Amino acid sequence: GRLHLGLIIRTTGLSPLSVRQSLAVLIQHNIVTHAESKEGARYLTFYSISIKSVLRLKRAGLYLGLVEERIGKDGLAIFRTIMANGMMSIASVRDSLGIRKSAKTPASIKFDNTVARLVKERFIIAVTSKDTVTKIDRVMQQEAKLVDALTLPPTGKQLMEIRHKIKEQEDEEYYSSSIVGFTNQTSQSSSATKRPAPSIALNPAQKLHIEYGADGRPKGIAAGSLAATNGAVHSTPDEEPEHAADAVDDKLCFRPYHDRLDVLLRNQQIINLFADKYNAGAGAVVKSILRVTEPRTRTCRDKTSEVVSANQIIHHIPIDAPLADAVDTGSDMFYKKLNSVDDSATSPDDSAQMSQARRNEIAFALLEVIHKDCSGIITKVEERGAGQYRVNFDRAAAVLRDSALDSLIQEKYGALHARIVRVLRDKQKLDEKTVSQAAMLPVAMCRERLHDLALSGLVDTLEIPRTADRNPSRMFYLWFVNPDKQMRSAMGYIFQGISNLQQRIDHEMSLRSALVTKSRRKDVIADPSLLTDNEHKEIQNLAAIKQKLEVAIVRLDSMLLVVHDINPLSSDLQLLQ
């Protein structure tokens, strides 16, 4: 739990200097948070572990892959340097990569442009004084400050007003479109609302207000990041402009913005859902929708996306997207429409034009299929023009969560248990006989599986008494799915699986500890011939085993992202926030 410095030193048995240095490193990596509390006449600083930050360490590879895909190898080198140090100033990153600031070389200009793009697209954000304090502590400190300003103890109504005011300030900061970290300020006159940005404790830097263009991307993004071909847009992260439009403050410290990266991981899960359900073309259309809405999607807290037009969606579909594959929805008319070929095109130019027109026709048809999908993730809000569409992230989180839970139950118990859970999730509160009929199972077999699920917390029972004495023999017992209880049970299985895999990695390393120690010696690193052939084979075998176990951990962590991180169901599950 939360401990102050004296208790940490007494519990660990380490020297005060070692404890202070260790806490400084953990705070720098955002693993430990701290808060001051008044104990008598003095103030004590209490330290606590951020569980979510610890679990996010396993996603480092996924985060690096996203940055390389979006920004390129230069952005990957910068982001990896900052991630390895927790938080870091841009000047220190420049020195670590061996880039001189004074010389306006192509490498220096490219570095400045890449850093500016990382900041604008919120892959990294400026460090604030609130980053090392938990949200609960921040709210309590603000509430105590406002209560102390009153002459009399607050009434219940005044206390509710104070909490409402704090909530409004948090919402203003959350929905602020300003980006902190640039040395010059670019103001946009067409900004609809002006909200205050979070204050920076390290350096009062200027703020950049971003205006979003008609294509859904922030204005000011490097022109080299977009390349139009036949009406389609491609991301080319390796291409950079010759001069940086906005310079990032070198003295300001930045850290990885994990909430933004979790949004991209969630979007990839949504894309995979539609690609697996229909085809790669449907996945490409959904990817285009999410790419247009990404600049205005801040974190996974957002319940819905901004409205985007069909023309914007079609314009952002890459030219190499596999739209030629048709979607067989059971309607012969629709299937023939997607596969119709116009034989009237005779010249090469006409063929190219008809090909692009046919791609647009297929894309519009796929949009119709996607927004009519029973999941309700993509909704059509207006019929104006070619249509206005929106992504329902709450519904997407529910669909992904149910799919992950069904997969977990099927792997642990079997297909019949997963079928019963799906029946209860759809129908809710059914007696044993009705469950057996809906699941098409004998009553005895259904009863056995229901008790297995109840013992694991995946289903629950509701008792309805027939008489006032509440005699158990005269009660109705209805089975149903309790989402909070099911979530806790699933998270327990995931955490236990991650723990078992990590322990297996440690066990495999301990079995070969002497060999691992020898392979890390400086003389062996300089001359690998000092290892025998058997030792080389054993090291390769260890590396293969470790890789498989780490891949399994990443898969479980991806399930944790779907089950909990993108949309917690209740306040009881906010312990990981």
C-alpha positions in Angstrom: 0.0 0.0 0.0 1.0 3.6 0.4 4.1 4.1 2.5 6.2 7.1 3.4 10.0 7.1 3.1 10.7 5.9 6.6 8.5 2.9 6.4 10.0 2.0 3.0 13.5 2.1 4.4 12.5 0.1 7.4 10.7 -2.6 5.3 13.3 -3.0 2.6 16.3 -2.7 4.8 18.1 -0.6 2.2 20.1 2.5 2.9 18.2 5.8 2.7 20.3 6.9 -0.3 19.5 3.8 -2.3 15.7 4.1 -1.5 15.7 7.8 -2.6 17.5 7.0 -5.8 15.3 4.1 -6.6 12.1 6.2 -6.0 13.5 8.9 -8.2 14.0 6.4 -11.1 10.5 4.9 -10.5 8.9 8.3 -10.5 10.7 9.3 -13.6 9.2 6.2 -15.4 5.8 7.0 -13.9 5.6 3.7 -12.1 5.5 5.3 -8.6 3.2 8.3 -7.7 3.4 10.4 -4.6 1.2 12.7 -2.5 1.6 14.8 0.5 -0.5 14.3 3.6 -0.6 16.2 6.9 0.3 14.1 9.9 0.0 16.2 13.0 2.2 19.3 12.7 4.2 18.0 9.7 3.7 16.9 6.2 4.6 13.4 5.0 5.0 12.3 1.4 3.4 8.9 0.7 4.4 6.8 -2.3 2.3 4.2 -4.1 2.6 2.0 -7.2 0.7 2.7 -10.4 -0.4 -0.8 -11.4 -1.5 0.3 -14.8 1.9 1.7 -15.6 3.5 -1.6 -14.6 1.2 -3.6 -16.8 1.8 -1.2 -19.7 5.5 -2.2 -19.7 4.5 -5.4 -21.5 3.1 -3.3 -24.3 6.3 -1.6 -25.1 6.8 -3.6 -28.3 3.3 -2.8 -29.5 3.8 0.9 -28.8 7.1 0.9 -30.7 5.5 -0.8 -33.6 2.8 1.8 -33.8 5.2 4.7 -33.8 7.4 3.1 -36.5 4.3 2.5 -38.6 3.0 6.1 -38.2 6.1 8.2 -37.9 8.9 6.1 -39.4 12.3 4.9 -38.2 13.5 8.3 -37.1 10.4 8.7 -34.9 11.0 5.2 -33.6 14.5 6.1 -32.5 13.4 9.3 -30.7 10.4 7.6 -29.1 12.5 4.6 -27.9 15.0 6.9 -26.3 12.3 8.8 -24.4 10.6 5.5 -23.4 13.9 4.0 -22.1 14.4 7.0 -19.8 10.8 7.5 -18.7 10.8 11.2 -19.4 13.5 13.3 -21.2 14.1 16.7 -22.6 14.5 17.1 -26.3 18.0 18.5 -25.8 19.0 15.3 -24.0 17.4 13.2 -26.8 19.4 15.2 -29.4 22.6 14.5 -27.5 21.9 10.8 -27.1 21.3 10.4 -30.8 24.5 12.5 -31.6 22.7 15.3 -33.5 24.1 18.8 -33.3 21.6 21.6 -32.9 23.9 24.4 -34.0 24.5 23.0 -37.4 21.4 23.2 -39.7 22.2 19.9 -41.4 19.6 17.8 -43.1 19.8 15.4 -40.1 19.1 18.2 -37.6 16.1 19.6 -39.6 14.7 16.1 -40.0 15.1 15.5 -36.2 13.2 18.8 -35.5 10.4 17.9 -37.9 10.1 14.4 -36.5 9.9 15.7 -32.9 7.3 18.3 -33.9 5.2 15.6 -35.5 5.4 13.3 -32.5 4.2 16.2 -30.3 1.4 17.2 -32.7 0.1 13.7 -33.0 0.3 13.3 -29.2 2.6 10.3 -29.2 4.6 12.2 -26.6 3.4 15.0 -24.3 5.0 17.5 -22.1 5.5 16.5 -18.5 3.3 18.3 -15.9 3.3 18.4 -12.2 0.1 16.3 -12.1 1.7 13.3 -13.9 3.3 12.0 -10.7 0.1 12.4 -8.6 -2.9 10.1 -8.7 -6.3 11.5 -9.8 -7.9 10.8 -6.4 -5.1 12.8 -4.7 -5.5 15.7 -7.1 -9.2 15.9 -6.5 -8.8 15.7 -2.8 -6.2 18.5 -2.8 -8.4 20.8 -5.0 -11.4 20.1 -2.8 -9.5 20.8 0.4 -8.2 24.1 -1.0 -11.7 25.2 -2.0 -13.1 24.2 1.4 -10.4 26.0 3.3 -11.3 29.2 1.3 -14.8 29.2 2.9 -15.3 31.0 6.2 -17.7 28.3 7.6 -17.8 24.5 7.2 -19.4 23.7 3.8 -23.0 22.5 3.6 -24.0 19.5 1.6 -25.1 21.8 -1.3 -21.8 23.7 -1.2 -19.8 20.5 -1.2 -21.7 19.3 -4.3 -21.0 22.6 -6.0 -17.3 22.4 -5.2 -17.1 18.9 -6.6 -19.1 19.9 -9.7 -16.7 22.8 -10.3 -13.7 20.5 -10.0 -15.3 18.1 -12.5 -15.9 21.0 -14.9 -12.2 22.1 -14.7 -11.1 18.5 -15.4 -13.4 18.3 -18.4 -12.1 21.6 -19.8 -8.5 20.4 -19.5 -9.4 17.0 -21.1 -11.3 18.5 -24.0 -8.7 21.2 -24.6 -7.3 21.3 -28.1 -4.0 23.0 -27.0 -0.7 21.3 -27.3 2.1 22.4 -24.9 5.7 22.3 -25.9 6.3 24.6 -28.8 8.4 27.7 -28.6 6.1 29.8 -30.9 2.3 30.0 -30.7 0.1 29.4 -33.7 -3.4 30.8 -33.1 -6.3 29.7 -35.1 -9.0 32.3 -35.5 -11.7 29.8 -36.4 -11.5 27.9 -33.1 -15.1 27.3 -31.9 -14.3 27.2 -28.1 -11.3 28.3 -26.1 -10.6 26.1 -23.1 -7.6 26.5 -20.7 -4.8 24.1 -21.1 -3.1 22.3 -18.2 -0.4 24.3 -16.6 3.2 23.1 -16.9 5.3 23.2 -13.8 8.7 22.7 -15.5 8.5 25.6 -17.9 5.7 28.0 -18.9 5.9 27.2 -22.6 3.7 28.7 -25.2 0.7 26.7 -26.4 -0.3 25.7 -29.9 -4.0 25.6 -30.7 -4.8 23.0 -33.5 -7.5 23.6 -36.0 -8.7 20.5 -37.9 -9.2 20.7 -41.6 -12.0 19.2 -43.8 -10.0 16.0 -44.2 -10.0 15.3 -40.4 -6.3 15.9 -39.9 -4.8 18.7 -37.9 -3.7 21.7 -40.0 0.1 22.1 -39.8 0.9 18.4 -40.2 3.9 17.9 -42.5 3.0 17.9 -46.1 5.2 15.0 -46.7 3.1 12.8 -44.5 0.4 12.6 -47.2 0.7 11.6 -50.7 -2.3 11.6 -53.0 -2.6 9.0 -55.7 -5.7 8.7 -57.8 -7.8 10.3 -55.1 -6.4 8.2 -52.3 -4.2 9.2 -49.4 -1.1 7.3 -48.2 1.0 7.8 -45.1 4.6 8.1 -45.9 6.4 8.5 -42.6 9.9 8.6 -44.0 9.3 11.7 -46.1 9.8 15.0 -44.2 9.6 18.7 -45.1 12.8 20.7 -45.5 12.0 23.1 -42.7 10.1 22.7 -39.4 7.0 24.8 -39.2 7.0 24.7 -35.4 10.0 24.2 -33.1 9.7 22.2 -29.9 11.1 23.6 -26.7 14.3 21.7 -26.1 14.3 22.5 -22.4 10.9 20.9 -21.8 10.7 17.3 -20.7 8.4 14.9 -22.6 7.1 11.4 -21.9 5.2 8.8 -23.9 1.5 9.4 -24.0 0.2 5.9 -23.3 -3.5 6.8 -23.4 -3.1 8.0 -27.0 -1.3 4.8 -27.9 -4.0 2.7 -26.3 -6.5 4.4 -28.6 -4.5 3.3 -31.6 -4.4 -0.3 -30.3 -8.1 -0.3 -29.7 -8.7 1.0 -33.2 -6.6 -1.8 -34.6 -8.8 -4.3 -32.7 -11.9 -2.7 -34.3 -10.3 -3.0 -37.7 -9.5 -6.7 -37.2 -13.1 -7.3 -36.0 -14.6 -6.2 -39.3 -11.8 -7.7 -41.4 -12.4 -11.1 -39.8 -16.2 -10.8 -40.0 -16.4 -9.6 -43.7 -13.1 -9.2 -45.6 -10.0 -7.1 -45.9 -11.9 -4.4 -47.9 -14.4 -3.9 -45.0 -11.4 -3.6 -42.7 -9.8 -1.0 -45.0 -13.0 1.1 -44.9 -13.2 1.0 -41.1 -9.5 1.8 -40.9 -10.2 4.9 -43.1 -13.0 6.0 -40.8 -10.8 5.6 -37.7 -7.9 7.4 -39.3 -10.1 10.4 -40.1 -11.4 10.6 -36.5 -8.1 9.8 -34.7 -6.8 13.4 -34.4 -9.9 14.3 -32.4 -10.0 11.1 -30.3 -8.0 11.9 -27.2 -8.3 8.8 -25.0 -10.4 5.7 -24.6 -12.7 7.7 -22.4 -14.4 9.1 -25.5 -17.8 7.4 -26.1 -18.3 8.4 -29.7 -16.2 9.8 -32.5 -16.8 13.0 -34.5 -19.1 12.8 -37.5 -17.3 12.2 -40.8 -18.7 12.3 -44.3 -18.6 9.4 -46.7 -16.5 11.5 -49.1 -13.8 12.0 -46.4 -13.9 8.2 -45.8 -13.5 7.3 -49.4 -10.8 9.9 -49.9 -8.6 8.4 -47.2 -8.9 4.8 -48.4 -5.4 3.8 -49.7 -5.1 3.0 -53.4 -3.7 -0.5 -52.6 -6.6 -1.4 -50.3 -8.1 -4.8 -51.4 -11.5 -3.6 -52.3 -11.9 -5.9 -55.3 -13.0 -8.8 -53.0 -16.8 -8.7 -52.8 -18.8 -9.3 -49.7 -21.4 -12.0 -49.9 -24.2 -10.9 -47.6 -26.7 -13.4 -48.9 -28.3 -10.9 -51.3 -27.7 -11.9 -54.9 -28.4 -8.3 -56.0 -25.7 -6.9 -53.8 -23.2 -9.5 -54.7 -23.7 -8.9 -58.4 -23.5 -5.2 -57.9 -20.0 -5.5 -56.3 -18.8 -7.9 -59.0 -20.3 -6.2 -62.0 -17.8 -5.4 -64.7 -18.5 -2.7 -67.3 -17.3 -3.9 -70.7 -17.8 -0.5 -72.3 -14.4 0.7 -71.4 -12.2 0.3 -74.4 -9.3 2.8 -74.1 -6.7 2.6 -71.2 -7.8 6.0 -69.9 -11.5 4.9 -69.8 -10.4 1.7 -68.0 -8.5 3.6 -65.4 -11.5 6.0 -64.8 -13.9 3.1 -64.6 -11.6 1.3 -62.2 -11.5 4.2 -59.8 -15.3 4.7 -60.2 -15.9 1.1 -59.5 -13.6 1.3 -56.4 -15.7 4.2 -55.1 -18.9 2.2 -55.8 -17.6 -0.8 -53.9 -16.4 1.5 -51.0 -19.9 3.1 -50.7 -21.5 -0.4 -50.8 -19.2 -1.6 -48.0 -20.1 1.5 -46.0 -23.8 0.5 -46.3 -23.0 -3.1 -45.1 -20.8 -1.9 -42.2 -23.3 0.6 -40.8 -26.1 -2.0 -41.0 -24.1 -4.5 -39.1 -25.8 -5.9 -36.0 -22.9 -4.8 -33.8 -23.9 -1.1 -34.1 -20.3 0.1 -34.0 -20.5 2.3 -37.2 -23.7 4.3 -37.3 -25.1 6.6 -40.0 -26.3 9.8 -38.4 -27.4 11.8 -41.5 -28.4 11.1 -45.0 -27.1 14.5 -46.2 -24.9 14.2 -49.3 -23.4 10.7 -49.4 -24.0 10.2 -45.7 -22.5 11.2 -42.3 -21.1 8.4 -40.1 -19.9 8.1 -36.6 -18.1 5.4 -34.5 -19.7 4.3 -31.3 -16.7 3.5 -29.1 -18.9 2.3 -26.2 -20.6 -0.3 -28.4 -17.2 -1.3 -29.9 -15.8 -1.8 -26.4 -18.8 -4.0 -25.4 -18.5 -6.1 -28.6 -14.8 -6.6 -28.2 -15.1 -7.3 -24.5 -17.8 -10.0 -25.1 -15.8 -11.6 -27.8 -12.7 -11.7 -25.6 -14.7 -13.2 -22.7 -16.3 -15.8 -24.9 -12.8 -16.8 -26.2 -11.5 -17.0 -22.6 -14.4 -19.2 -21.4 -14.2 -21.5 -24.4 -10.5 -22.0 -23.9 -10.9 -22.7 -20.1 -14.1 -24.7 -20.0 -15.2 -25.5 -23.5 -17.7 -24.6 -26.2 -20.8 -25.6 -24.2 -20.0 -23.3 -21.3 -19.4 -20.4 -23.8 -22.7 -21.1 -25.4 -24.5 -20.9 -22.0 -22.8 -17.6 -21.2 -23.9 -16.2 -24.6 -27.5 -17.3 -24.0 -27.6 -15.6 -20.6 -25.9 -12.5 -21.9 -28.6 -12.1 -24.7 -31.7 -13.2 -22.7 -30.7 -12.4 -19.0 -32.4 -13.9 -15.9 -33.5 -17.3 -17.0 -34.4 -20.4 -14.9 -32.5 -23.6 -15.4 -35.0 -25.3 -17.7 -35.2 -22.3 -20.0 -31.4 -22.1 -20.2 -31.2 -25.8 -21.1 -33.8 -25.3 -23.9 -32.1 -22.2 -25.3 -28.7 -23.8 -25.2 -30.1 -27.1 -26.6 -28.6 -29.2 -23.7 -30.1 -31.8 -21.4 -31.1 -30.3 -18.0 -28.6 -32.4 -16.0 -25.7 -31.4 -18.3 -26.8 -27.7 -18.3 -27.0 -27.7 -14.5 -23.5 -29.1 -14.1 -22.0 -26.4 -16.4 -24.0 -23.6 -14.8 -22.5 -24.6 -11.4 -19.0 -24.6 -12.9 -19.5 -21.1 -14.2 -21.1 -19.9 -11.0 -18.1 -21.2 -8.9 -15.7 -19.2 -11.2 -17.8 -16.0 -10.9 -18.7 -15.9 -14.6 -22.5 -16.2 -14.0 -24.6 -15.4 -10.9 -28.0 -16.4 -9.5 -31.0 -14.3 -8.3 -33.3 -15.7 -5.6 -37.0 -14.9 -5.8 -39.0 -16.2 -2.8 -42.5 -17.6 -3.3 -43.4 -17.2 0.4 -42.6 -14.7 3.1 -40.4 -17.2 5.1 -37.9 -17.3 2.2 -37.6 -21.1 2.4 -34.9 -22.3 -0.1 -37.1 -25.1 -1.3 -39.8 -22.6 -2.2 -37.8 -20.1 -4.3 -37.3 -19.4 -8.0 -33.6 -19.4 -9.0 -32.8 -17.3 -12.0 -29.4 -17.4 -13.7 -27.9 -14.2 -15.2 -24.6 -12.6 -16.1 -23.3 -10.0 -13.7 -20.9 -7.8 -15.8 -18.8 -6.5 -12.9 -18.4 -9.9 -11.3 -17.6 -11.5 -14.7 -15.1 -8.8 -15.3 -13.3 -9.4 -12.0 -13.2 -13.1 -12.7 -11.8 -12.7 -16.2 -9.2 -10.2 -15.0 -8.1 -12.7 -12.3 -7.6 -15.3 -15.0 -5.6 -12.9 -17.1 -3.4 -11.7 -14.3 -2.8 -15.3 -13.2 -1.8 -16.3 -16.7 0.6 -13.4 -17.0 2.1 -14.3 -13.6 2.5 -17.9 -14.6 4.2 -17.1 -17.9 6.6 -14.6 -16.2 7.5 -17.2 -13.5 8.2 -19.7 -16.3 10.6 -17.3 -17.9 12.4 -16.7 -14.6 12.5 -20.5 -14.1 14.0 -21.1 -17.6 16.6 -18.3 -16.9 17.5 -19.8 -13.5 18.1 -23.2 -15.0 20.7 -21.7 -17.3 22.0 -19.0 -15.0 25.6 -20.0 -15.3 25.4 -20.0 -19.1 23.6 -16.6 -19.1 26.2 -15.1 -16.9 29.0 -16.4 -19.1 27.3 -15.1 -22.3 27.1 -11.6 -20.8 30.8 -11.3 -20.0 32.7 -8.7 -21.9 35.3 -11.1 -23.3 32.6 -13.5 -24.5 30.7 -10.7 -26.2 33.8 -9.6 -27.9 34.8 -13.1 -28.9 31.7 -15.5 -29.3 34.1 -18.3 -30.1 34.7 -18.8 -26.4 31.4 -20.5 -26.2 31.2 -24.2 -27.3 28.7 -25.4 -29.9 26.5 -26.9 -27.3 26.4 -23.6 -25.4 25.5 -21.8 -28.6 22.6 -24.2 -29.2 21.4 -23.9 -25.6 21.4 -20.1 -25.8 19.4 -20.3 -29.0 17.0 -22.7 -27.4 16.6 -20.4 -24.4 16.0 -17.4 -26.7 13.3 -19.4 -28.6 11.5 -20.4 -25.4 11.7 -16.9 -24.0 10.3 -15.4 -27.2 7.3 -17.8 -27.2 6.5 -17.0 -23.6 6.8 -13.3 -24.1 4.5 -13.5 -27.2 1.9 -15.3 -25.0 2.2 -12.5 -22.4 1.6 -9.8 -25.1 -1.5 -11.7 -26.2 -2.9 -11.8 -22.7 -2.1 -8.1 -22.3 -4.0 -7.4 -25.5 -6.9 -9.3 -23.9 -6.6 -7.1 -20.8 -6.7 -4.0 -23.0 -10.0 -5.2 -24.5 -11.5 -6.5 -21.3 -10.7 -3.6 -19.0 -8.6 -0.7 -20.2 -10.6 0.7 -23.1 -13.9 1.0 -21.1 -14.0 0.0 -17.4 -17.6 -1.0 -16.4 -17.8 0.2 -12.9 -15.9 2.4 -10.3 -14.8 -0.8 -8.5 -12.7 -1.7 -11.6 -10.9 1.7 -11.6 -8.1 0.3 -9.5 -5.9 0.0 -12.6 -6.4 3.6 -13.7 
